[in-house]
Every structure is written in structure tokens, then in C-alpha cells.
Amino acid sequence: MIYLQDTGGQPELMHCLPALTIGPALYLLFCKLNTNLDDHYTVGYRGTDGKTSSLLSPFTIKETLLSALVSISSMLYSSSDVYMDIKQQAENRQQCVYIIGTHQDQVKDDSSIDAFETNLKEAMDSTFFHRKGLIKEWYQDDFPANSTLRDISKRLVYPLDNQNGGSDEIQCLRRALSEKINQYAKKVIPSQWLILSIVLRGRPEVMLTVETCFTIGRHLNMNKSQTEAALHFLHYNLGICMHFSYVKGLKDVVITDTQSIHQSLTKIIEAAFKPGIVHEAAASEIKNTGQFSFESFSRTVKTPLPLEVLVIVLEHLNIIAPIPSANKVETKFFMPCILPNASDTEIMRYEEENKIPHEVSPLYIRYDCGFVPMGVFSATVAKLIQQSSTIVSLRI
């Protein structure tokens, strides 16, 4: 069984991916060969009106790729995995990355592709992470017989031609993907589990009650415990659904379309950067302080997954944190990943210009790998706030 997910490319959403990635995963990282790795790139935020607003990413292409690779390298599981035993965690800790370069037809010659790869490889060599066995290395036999790229014995980036369809290259890529998928650990499951997954994915709803799933299970000659075992497998081994049977507020529901979480997150992030979705003050608040009001967003932001369920999931995964407040009129949440990233140079400049309040003691976290694994910083901040029993005053 293979489950495919299309994740958003916004920098804010990328910090949520480690918490939302479940089971053995094969990652396809795409980058344009006709760009400079040291350039910043634009990110499109599409509104409900179909129009797109473009903003410049705070990261360069190289920084984004390295951050993603470090994250995948160090990725085990999020806090939701306490429900899995150690053996199951070890079985599911299989990660592999295929780096695919597009727009080969828009580069001058193969030497430009070689320079692109050399730049990326040098950056990887200066960054400590577990690279061996993680990134697919492409050899001569991985390319079509007529490809000039066969002259190089080993590559990290697989180039694709966008102009003529690159049919030969795509066929070779498909073969490599198929061979890799067949290497993943195989598990024999009851046929009812497979049928249950097909039924759940075929439903128009993004969420069902667990009782509805039990009813479906009975039609498949499964009792409650067998259906629960099937849901557990589909959640923690494949990510086809999510059933947090031990989390208050989520025990009685099954999220049957996990893609709806990505789409719902995109809606919240979009509200911060796309004018006109929420009131200007609310948009400014979430963009500049990372805070949003549940009441104001539930009235204006229509997420595929009900917002009241979404916030419980995001809180459980340490993507957001409720902010204790004396104001009982509205409930506010803090979403650290939506805040802009500051470089070491910017932080030093703030210190030199005495812009950091003296009563504030900054929290510095340094990673030996040289890049902060995606999601770790925002999850750390969210967890600290969740554990606070006092009113938190945020000064961003």
C-alpha cells in the first residue's frame, strides 16, 4: 500500500511537515536547475479569489534544501508516537530522499548542471547530517542510454527536461522509484484492512466519527478491537488516516483525509499573507506576532477540516499552543512557525543596537548540524508555552 501526499511549499508550512509525516517515507525534493542556489525565491499565496500574491522567502534555495535534508535525516516521530512501541518505531524509521532537478532544457549545457551539483554537494559536506543511505545517488545505468549525463559516474541530482516531456528520463525515474519502494519493509495485513482503507479514502467526508468506522468494520466482519487495530495501522504505518484514540477531543473522530490538514494549515497561513481574507488587524496580528483568535478565524477562514478539530490536532502535534489569557471573550493561539526567521547577523545587530529589552533573556538554541531541523524550534516554543500555567506576555 502506497499513500501519496502533496505538501505545501510555503516556508511556514514546511516547519509543520515533520509532525505530519507518518510511517516509512520516500521524499521527492524538486529544485530548478536554471536557478542559483544562493538566491532567495518567491512563494505564492493563492487566495480564495484565485489570485496569487508573491512574497520573497527569507531562505535561499540552498538553505531550504539543506534544512529539509537535516530534518529528514534526524526525523523520528512527533509527540503522537508515544502510542507506538519501540519495535514499531524502528520499523517505520525508513527515510529516503530523491533530489530531482527540473528545467534541464533551460540551462546552457551539462557543465551548468555539474556546477549546480558541485555547489550543493559542497554545502552538504560542510553541514553535518546523516547523509549515507539517505540521499539516492544516481549512477550511469540510472540514465537513458542516449543521455550525455552518463559520462559522470555518480550524481546527487536527477535532471529532468521540461520542454519535450523527458519521457525517457521519466521512465528511468519511475523504475528507480519502483525499485526503492520494493525495498521497504513489507507487512502482511488482513484483507479487511485494505478494504477499509479504500472505503475511508472513497468517502466524501474529511472526517468521520469512530462509531461510523466501527459500523463499516462490522460490514467487513471486524469487531471493534479489530477495527481499532486497522485504524492504528493506517494511521501510524501509512498516514492514510488519523485516529488519536488517546487525545481528549479526538478520541471519537477519525480524520479520513490527512491532506485536509495540509490544506487547512495553508488556509490559516494564507490569511496572514493574502489581504482581504480576515480583518486587517487580525491578519497583522498573526503575521507579526504569530497569534490568532479562534473566534475571528472560525467566522472568516473556511478550512476543509473543522477549525475546532484542527486546533486540537495542531496543539497535540506542538504546531500551535493556546495562550493563557485573562480575557474570557476569545481564545487565542500562538503559531511560532509563521513568524519570520532571523539570521545570526540580524540578532547580533539587534543586540548591538540595544533593541532587545533588558528584562528579556533570549533563548539560544544551537544545532551542531549547522541548520535548525524544520519544526524543532517552533515545536520547542509551542511546548514551552503549553506547559506554562501563567499568563504569557509575548513580545516579538
N, C-alpha and C positions, 0 to 999 in steps of 0.2 A: 504494500500500500504506500502510495506516494502522495503527499499533500503539498501543493504549491501556494506560496503567498507572495503578493506584490507589496512591498513596503514603500512607504513614502521616502522621498529623498531630502526632505527639509532637515536642516541640521538639528532643529529642536526635536523632531520625531526620531531621529537616529539614536538619541540618547535613551529612548524607550525600548529599542529593539531587543537588547539583551534580556529584559524582563519578559518580553513577549515571544521569545524564541524557545520552542519546546521540542525535545526529542533530538535524535540524530539529525544534523542539518548539513546540507550542501549549499554553500553561498556562492552566488554569481555576482561578482563586483564588476560593474561596467564603467569604463572611462573612455574619453575621446582621445584618440591618438593625435588629433590635429590641434591639441591644446598644450599649453605649457604647464607642467606640474606645479610650478611655483606661482601660478596665477590664482586669484580668487575667482569664484564662479557665481553666476546668478541663480537664484532659486525662485521658482514661480509659485505663487499662491493664487489658486483659482477660486473665485467667488461663486456664490450661488447663481449669479447672473451669467456665468460662463466666461467672464472676463478675468484676465490674469494680471496680477501685479508682480513685478520682478524686483527682488532685493538682492544686494550683494552679500554673499556668505562671509562670515567672519573668518572662515578657514580657507586655506589654499586647497587645491585638488590633492596635492601630496599629503597634507596634514589629515585630510578626510580619509584617504586610503589607509594611511598608517594607523590612525585612530581606530578604524574599523578592524584592521588586522590584529591590533593589540587586543581589542575587545573580544574578537572571536577566539584568539589564542588563549585568553585567560578565562573564557566563559565556562562556567559550570552550570549553575542553576540559580534562579532567583529565590526569594524567600518562600515561594509557593512550593518548593521542592521538599520541605520538611516532611511531606506526606509520603515521600518515596524512600525506600530502603537503600542502603549503601550499594548493594549489588545492582539495583536498577539504575542508580545514578551513574555507576561506572559503565554500564551497557550503553547508556544514552549519551555518553560524553564523546561522541564521534563528530568531529567537525572537519570540514574540508572547504577550501576556497579556490574558485576558478576566477582568475583575473582576465577579463575579456576586453580588448581594445577595439572600439568601433571607429568608423570613418577612416579606414585604411586608404580609401580612394582619394582622400583629401590631404594626404601627406606627399611630399615630393618624391621620396624613394625609400628603399628599405633602410638606408642609413639613418633617416629620421626616426624610424621605429626603433632602431638599435639605440639611438641616443635617448629616446623616451624610456626604454627599458633600463639602460645603464643608470640613468638618473634615479629611477625608482629603486633599483637594486642597491645602489649606494646608500640611499636613505634607509632602506631596510637594514643594511649591515650596521648602520650607526644607531639602530634602535633595537633594544633588547626585547625579544619576544620569542616564543617557541615556534620557530618557522619550519623546522624539519617535519615533513609529513603533513603540514597544514596547507601549504600552497601547492597546487598542482604545477608540476614542471612539464613543459611541453618539449618533446623530442622530435627528431626528424620524421619519424613514422606517423606522428600525430597530424601532419600537414598533407594536403593533396600532393600527388606525385609531381604535378607541374608547378608547384609553389617554389618561388625563389627563397622563401623563408626556411627551406630545408637545409640551406647552407650553414645555418647555425645549429650547433649540436644540442643546445638547451635554451629554452626561453621561459620566462615567467608570465608573459602577456600573450594571449592568443588573439592575433589581429583578425578583424572581420571587415570585409568590403561592403559598404552600404549601397553602392551605386548599382552593381549588377546582381545584387541579391546574394552573392557569395555562396552559391549553392554547394559547391564542393567543400568549402571551409565549414559550412554549417553541418553538412553530413558528417564530417570528421569530428566536429564538436559534439554532435549528438551521440556518436559512437563512444567517445570518451566519457560522456556523462552516463551513458548506459552501463559501461564497464564499471564505473565508480559506484553507481547505485547498487549493482550486483555484489559489491564487496561489503556493503553494510550488513551488520548482523541481522540475520533472519529469525523471525519468531513465528511459530505455528500458532494460529489463533482459531477459535471456533468459527464456523461459517456464519453463525448468527451475528458475531461482532462486525464482520464485513458488511452484512446486510443492514445492520443497524446504522453503520457509518453512512451508507448510501442513502438510507431513508432520512437521516438527520440532515445531510447535505442537500437533499432534494426538497426539503421543506422551505416554504417562502419566508417563514419567520426567522429572525436572527437569534431568537431566544425562546426556549420552551420551559415549562415547569417540569420538575423532575418526575412528577406524577404522570405527566404525558409520556415521558420517556419510559416509565415503568409499564404503561399501557402498551406502547409499541413493543417493548420487550416481551410482554405476555403473548402478543401475537406471533412472536418468534420463538415461543416455547422457552422463555427465560424467566426465572423468578427474580425477585428484587435484588438479591445479592449477586446474581449472575449479571444483571443489567448494570449494577453499580461497578462490578469488575470491568465490564466492557467500556463504560464511560471513563473509568480511571485510565484504561489503556489508551483510549482515543485521545484523552487529554494529555497525559504525560509522556506517551511514546510517539504520538503523531502530531498533536496540536490541532486535530480536526475539530474538537470542541473544547469547552472549558467547563468543568464542574468542580467548584471549590466546596466540597461537602463539609468542610470543617470551618468555613468562614461565615460569620454572622452576616445575614443579609444576602448570602449567595447560596446557602445550603439547598434551597428549594428551586433553584433555577439552573438551567444548562444553556450556556451560550453556544449555539449550534453553528454560528458563522463567526469565527475568530477574526476574519478580515474586517468585520464591523467595528472591532476595537481600533484598528489602524485608521479606518475611515472616520470614526468618532473623534479620535485624537486630532486628526487633520482638521476637522471642523472647529475644534477649540483653538488650535494654533492659527488657523485661518482667520478667526475672529480678531486676533491680535494684530494681524498684519494687513488684512483686507478691509478697507473703510466701508462703513455702512451696514455691517452685519450686526454689531451691537452698538449701544450708545457710545459716543466718542470718549466719555470719561471711563467707561468700562474697558474699552479697547486700550486706552492709555495705561490703565492700571495693570492689566495683565502683561502688556508689552514691557512696561518699565519696572514693575515690581514683582511680576510673576504671580500675582494674586488675582483670583476671580471669584465673583459671587455666584453661588449655586442658583439663587433665585433669579438674578438677571439673565444668566446664561440659559437657564431652563426655559425662559419665556421666549428667547430670540434665536438660540442656536439649536437647530434640529439635527440631532445626532441619530445615526442608524440604531445604535443601542441606547435604550432609555438612560438619560443622564443620571438618574438616581442609582442605577445599577453600575453604570460606567465609573462613577466616582468611588464606589466601594471596591471595584476591581483595581483601579489605579492606586487607591490608597493601600490596598493589600500588597501590591507589587512595588510599593515605595516610589511611585512616579509622582504622586501628589501627597500632600499632607494637610489635614484640617488645621486651621489656625484658631487656637483658643481665643475667644473674644467676649468682652462684657456685653457686646451688642447682640441681643437675642433675636433681632429682627431678621438678620440674614446670616447665612452660613458661608464662610469664606475658605478657600483652599489655596495652597501655595504650590506652584508648579515650577521647581527650580530649573528644569531643562529648557524652559522658554526664554530664560534670561540670556543676554549676550555674553559671550566668553571674553574674558580679559586676559591678555598675554602678560608674561612676567614683566615686560618692559612697561606696560600700562600700569601695573600695580606699583612698580618702583616709582613711576612718575607721580602717582597719586600720593605716595609716601613722602617723596621729596617736596611736593607742593603742599604738603600738610593738609590734604583733603580728607584723610581718614580720621574720624573723630577720635580724640584721645581716650574716651571712655570705652571704645570698642577694641577688643582684642581679636585681630583677624585669625582665622583658622587656616593654616597652611597644610596642604596635603601634597606630598611629592611622591611620584612613582618612578622607580628605577628604570622602567622601560622607556622613559622619556616622554610618553604621551599618556594622558589620562584615559583609561579604558572607558568607552562610552557607557553612560548610565551610572557609573560608580559614584561620581561626585554628586549628581542630582539625587541619587538614591540615599547617599550618606546624609545629605542635608535634610531630605524628607523624613528620614528615620529619626534624626535628632529632634526635629520639631514634633513628630508624633509622640516621642517619649516625654515631651515637656508637659507638665501639668499646670504651668502658669501661663498667663497671657504673654504672648510673644510680640515684641515690638520689632518690626522688620525695618531695617534702614539699609536700602540697597543703593 
